[in-house]
Amino acid sequence: MSLNYIWSGFFLIGFIAAVAQFLLSGDTEIFKRIIDGTFDSARTGVMDIALPLAGVMTLWLGIMNIGEKAGAIDLLARLIAPFFSRIFPGVPSQHPATGHMVMNFSANLLGLDNAATPFGLKAMESLQTLNPSKDEPTDAQIMFLVLHTSGLTLIPLAIMAQRSILGAADPSDIFIPCMIATYVATVTGITAVSIRQRINLFNTVVMGWLGGMTAAIAGVVWYFTHYLSKQEIELVSKVFSNLVLLLVIVGFIIGALRRKVNVYEAFIEGAKGGIQTSITVIPYLVGMLVAISVIRNAGVLNYVIEGFGWIFAQLGVNADFVPALPTALMKPLSGSAAKAMMIDTMRQYGVDSFVGRLACVFNGSADTTFYIVALYFGSVGIRKTRYAISCGLIADLAGVIAAIFVAYVFFH
């Protein structure tokens, strides 16, 4: 029911805000902007997201099927099983969902959004086979969704590329702050869900894995900052992320050939589900994007930003970060809108300004919670979200707070 109230609330709050602006300020264009925005968002949901997703899904579901027949997914599941068995106690050891989740997290780490989505949808589909109540998510599905919405990314390649396009003196200077903020969001997400599900994180295996990941991220940060120039960081990030993705494809094919699998037929068999999955998510995507459009075009976010600015001014807190907040507020709602906010902020305040850099860190600190809930749960027909949204937003908030902190440390 939480999604029901949130979705309805977007329309009602947007309507009230629009009426207030019409009556108080005489804005006769407000209703037209909102309605035009709903049409544009509906078109975007189908033409710019669902249909392109069909092509990507067709490709990667085919590749995934090759990987399954090659035994690669099963191998990944066995490698990660000790850790996942603790935070996903409802998923049997060596279940295919484990390998699918690992592929999804790996693609996210490398900033490969187009590859991460098919892997994630496949993981949610695999987890749904363990679900006794098909319209309500299991604990494992909620944990997976929250981990995904926390947006753990090692290489924010798209953000660095956008900074380069806008002429940043050092496009990769947000690399470390983004890594820190998104890691804080991920750990917070794991903790929040674990508390709800009464999972004990204080055991040797979990602490060992979390400690190992922390050490690995710290090692990458140390190596990049001590041995690579800013230009080399951007180049290595770009080459490494795409090389890994190509190696995954080639590795799956070689593994399948060694097992004497008909690789092309395996690809076609898996690819057939791509279009159907994309069609399934269209109503969920359109519904959520239209609701977000209403709240955005009604100007509600602007009032929220002004309110934050006033509050921090009254408290005597340095409010230099407030102009970057639109990106943070839009990120849980819409990735494309958050990107647009980030670009607009960099153009308005300067690509190398404190506000411009903070907007980039905000964009890289978490993922699009509401969009992911609509996409992933919608792909398997789940309508009740339980506490998935609240835990996802807690992780987002932790990422925002961490982003503000590290931005002040690095850039202020």
N, C-alpha and C positions, 0 to 999 in steps of 0.2 A: 504493500500500500504506500510505502514511502515515495516510490517513483510516481505513483498516481497523484499524490499531494504536491510533489515538486512540479510535475508537468502542468497540473492545473494552476498552481500558484504562479508560474511564469506568465500565463495568459492573464490572470486576474490582476496581478501586480502591474503588469505592463499596461493593461486597460486603465486602471486607476491613475497611473502616472500620466498616461496620454490625455485623459479627461482633465486632469489637474492643469496640465500645460495648456490645453485648449482654452479653459475657462480663465486661468490666471494670467497667462502671458499672451493669449490670442494667437497661438501657433496653429494656424489652419492647415498646415501641411503634415502634422504629426500622424494623423490617421492614415494618410496616404503612404507615408514612409513605412509605417508598420505593415500595412497590407502588401505593399511592394516588396518588403523584406520577406514576408511569408512566401510569396510566389518565388522569389529568387532563391530562398533557402530550400524550398521543395525541389526546384530544378537542380540545385547544387547537390542535394542528397542523392538524386537519381543519376544525373548526367556526369557530375564531376567526382562522385565518390563510388556509388554502387556499380556503375558500368565499367569504369576503369578498374575497380576492385575485381570484377568478373575476370578480366584478363590476367591480373596478377594471381588471383586465386586459382585459375585454371593452370597456370604455369607451376606454381609452387605446390599445389596439391598433387600434381603429377610427379614432381621431384620428390615429394614426401613419400609417395607410394613406392618409388624406386628405392628410397632409403630404407623403408620398412622391409621390402623384399631382400635388400642387401644385408639386413641384420644390423644396420648402423643405429637405428632408433632403439633397438633392443640393447645394444651395447651401451649407448648413452644412459638408458634407464638403469642398467646394472651399476654403472659408475657412480651415478648420483643417488642411487637408492638409499644408502645409509642416512643421508641428510634429509631427503624428501620423505622418508618413512616417518621422521619425527615431526615435520611440519605439515605433512599430508597423511595423517594416520589412517584416513579412510580409503586411501588408494593402495591396492595390493602391490607388493614388491614386484618389480619387472613388468608392471602394467604399461601398455603402450603410451598412455597419457603422460607418464614420466618423461619419456624421450621427447614427446612433442613439446612439453613445457620447457625442457632444457633448450630445445631449438629456438623457441620463442624468446626466452631470456637471453640467449646468446646473440640473436639478431638485434634485440633491443640494446644490448651492451655496445654493439658496434654502430648503433645509430641507423640501422637498416630497416626503417619503418615498413617499406613495401614488402620485405621478406618476413618481418615479425608478425604482421597481421595474419597471413595464411597459417603460419605455425601456431599462432594463438587460437585461431578459430578451430583448427584441427585438434588442439589440446582440449578446448572446451567441449568439442564433440565427443572426444574420447572419455572425458570425465562424465559426460551426460549418460554414458552407458552404465555408470555405477549409481545413477540417481534413481531412487525408488519413487520420488515425487517429481514428475517431469516439469512442472510449472514453478518449482521452487528450488533455488540452488542448494547444493550440498555444502558442507563446511569446506571441502577441498576446492570446490569451484569458487567460493568466496575468497579463500586464501590466494588462489591463483590470480583472480581478477584484481585484488588489492595490490599484489606484488607487481602486476602488469601496470596498473594505474600509477604506481609510485614512480614508474618511468626510469628505472636504473639504466643509465647510459654512460658508457666509458668514453665514447668519442662523439661529441655533439657536432657532427660533421655538417649538417644542414645549417646550423646557426653560424658556424665559422664561415661557411660559404657565403651566407647572406651578409655578414659583416664585411667580407672581402669585396663583395659587389658594391657595397655602399662606401668603399674607400677607407676602411679602418686601417690605421697605422700598423696594428698588430691584431689581425682577425682571430688569432688563437688565444688571446689573453684571457678569454672567459673559460678556457678548457678546464683548469683546475677548480675554479669556483663552481662550475656546473657539476663536476664530478662529486665534489663534497656535498653540495646541496641535494643532489638526487640520491646519493648514498644514505644521507640522513633520512630522506623521505622513505626509502625502501626499508631501512631498519625499523623506523617508526611504524610502517604498515605491517610488517611482520609481528611486531610487538602488540599492536592494537588488536589484530585478529587473534593472536595467540591468547590474549587475555580473555576475549569473548569465547574462544573454543577451549579454554583451559589447557593449553598446550604448554608443557614445561620446556622452556628454552634453555634452562640452566643445566644442561647435561653435556657430557664430553663431546659428543658428535656435533651437536648444533653449535656449541661455542667454538669448537675446532674449525668448523666450516666458516662461521662468521668471522672468526679471527683470521683465518686464511685469506678470505676475500678482502678483509680490511688491509692485511699486509700486502696483498697483491696490488690493490689500488694505490696504496701508499708507495709501493715500489715503482709503479708506473709513473706516478707523479714525480718522484725523486729522480728517476732516470730522465724523463722528458725535460725537467727543469735544469738538470745539471749537465746533460750531454747533448741536447738538441737546441738549435736556435728556434725562434718563433716560426720561421718559414718551414723549417724541417719538421716541426710538430704537425703543422697542417698537412704537409706532404705525406708524412708517414701515416697519419690518421686516414687520409683518403686512400692511399695505396693498400694499407693493411686491411681496412674494413672490407673493401671490395674484393681483395685477394682471398680473404677468408671465405667470403660468400661463394666465389668461383670454385675454391677448393672443396667446399661442401658438395656442390653439384658434381664435380669430377669424381670426388671420393665415393659418392653414392653410386655413380654409374660404374666405376671400376669394381666396387664391391658386388654389385648386382651381376656384372659380367662374370666375375669369378665364381659366382653361384649358378652360372648358366641360366640366368633369368633373361627373358625376352624384354629388354629394357624399354623399347619403344611401346610395346603393348602395356607394360606396367605403367608407363607415363600416361598413356591414353586412359587407362582404367581409373587412375587417380584423378586425372584432370576433368573427368566428366562431372564431378561434383562442384566444380568451381562456379559455374553459372547459376546452378540451383541455390547454392549458399548465398550468392550475391542477391538473388531475387528475394530470398527469404528475409534478408535484413532490411530491405527497402522501406517497409512501413515503419519500422523502429527508427531508422535513421531520419526519415522525413519528419516523423512526429517530434523527435528531440531537436533537430535542427531548426524547425519552424518555431518551437517554443523558445529556444535560445534567441532566435532572431527578434521575437516580440520584445523580450526583456532588454535586448541591446538597443533596438531602434526606438524604444520608448524613453531612452535616456536614463534608465534606472541606474546603470553602472556609473554614470557621471555623478549622480547624486551621492552614491555610496563613496566615491573617491573624495568628493568635497567634504563629506561627513568625516571621513578618516583624517583628512587634512586639518579640520577644525579641532577634532579630539586631540590629536598629537600636539597641535599648537597650544591648546589649553594646558596640556600636561607638561609643556616645556621640553618635549622630546624633539630631537633633530628630525625634521620631516622632509629631508631632501629626497627620501626614497618614495614619497607619495606619488609623484608624477609617473612612476613606473608601475604602479599598482594595477592599472587596467590590464596589462599583460597577465599578471598573476591571477586576477579575477576571471579573465576569459579562459585561461588554460584548462580548468576543469570542465568547461562548457564546450569549447570548440578549438581544435588545434589550428585550423585555418584562421579563425578570428584572432587567436592569441598571436599567431605569426604576423598578421596584419597590424595588430597593436604594437608588437615589437618593432616592426619596420617603421611604423608611423612615429614611434617614440624616438628611434634613432635619427630619423630625418628632422624631427622637431627640435630635439635637444643636442644632437650631435652624436655621431656613431661612436666616438671615443669619450663621450661625457660619462659622468657617474650614472646618470639616469639611463642613458642608452645602454651601457654595459649591464646595469642591473636588470633591465628589461630582458636582455638576452639570457641572463642567469635564471630569471623567473621562468622563461620559456623552456629552459633545459632542466629545471629542477623537479618536474613531475610530468604526468601525462594527462590526457583528456578523460577524466573520470566518467562524466555523464555520457560522452560519446562511446566510450569503451563498454560501459554497462549496456547501453542500447544495442551496440553492435554484437558483443559477445553473447550476452544473455538472449538477445533477439535471434541469433543464429540457431539456437537450439530450443527456442520456444519458451524460455523462462520468463515469467511475468512478475513474480514476486522477488524482490531483491534482498529481503531480510536486512542484515546490517552491512551489506557490501558497500553501499554508497557512503554511509557514515564513516566507516573505517578508511575508505578511499580518500575522503575529504580530510580526515585527520592526517593521513600521510601527506596530502597536498599542502596542508597548513604547515606541517613540520618542514617541508621543502621550501616554502615561502620564507619562513622565519630564518632558516639556515641560509637561504640566498641573500637576505638582507644583511645578515651578520658577516658572511664572507665577502660580500661586495664592499661593505664598509672597511673591512680589513685590507682588501686588495686594491680598491679603487678610490676610496674617499680621501 
